[in-house]
Amino acid sequence: MSSSRGESWRHELALLSEELHALDVDIAGARAAAARGQSGKLSFKHEEPASARVYGEPIELADGAQIVIRPIEPEDAGELRRGLRRLSALTAFRRFRTHITTVSSEQLDHLTRIDHVRHEALAALDTRAGSVVGVARYVCDPAEPAQAELTYVVADEWQHRGVGSALIDRLADRALEAGVERFILTTLAVDAPARRLLTRVAEPIGERDQDGVIETTARLRAPTRRHPTAPA
């Protein structure tokens, strides 16, 4: 085995190990919650009520749930912080390649105070709870404004229900209006669903595998909303 291939193999093994660790964290959390329930111990710990303002484009998902989608605002910082903390370790690792436990005020400021042209982010909100259940975002490359980095995340209990599809369709429309022609999506090799979601709105034109992390470049196509909403 060559040294370069050996390094690649070790990196992929490290990613797999980290993913398995994230899964172990989720399993341990579920077991601890089950044990607390069986012991009869009650927890009085509760989160602050959602603070996001619920307005925007109303959407009914295939299962009948109601959400709205709108551009993210600085006032959403608190709810965004809570939403990131609620992510399972596995979801956080697959989307961000780290388990998020805290977010600084500076990071939240960067994520919510945006120009909505070169940097856009759309939030999906549960109309009943008022909580942010998904965010899709693009950030343009300063050196190549027609190209933008795409990221998105959906709360665990809202995955495979159409939230991601609704977000990505509308984000692509706004990107095209802003002059963006290509999205770049970086995913773990095992995260094929994320790459499939990209193909709803763009045609892959290049792919680079960097030791288990895949960078996909795709050309946006229009119109995007001709696609039926599918669970994602």
Secondary structure by P-SEA (a helix, b strand, c coil): ccaaaaaaaaaaaaaaaaaaaaaaaaaaaaaaaaaaaaacccccccccccccccccbbbbcccbbbbbbbcccccaaaaaaaaaaaccaaaaaaacccccccccaaaaaaacccccccbbbbbbbcccccccccccccccccccccbbbbbbcccccccccaaaaaaaaaaaaaaaaacccbbbbbbcccaaaaaaaaacccccccccccccbbbbbbbbbccccccccccc
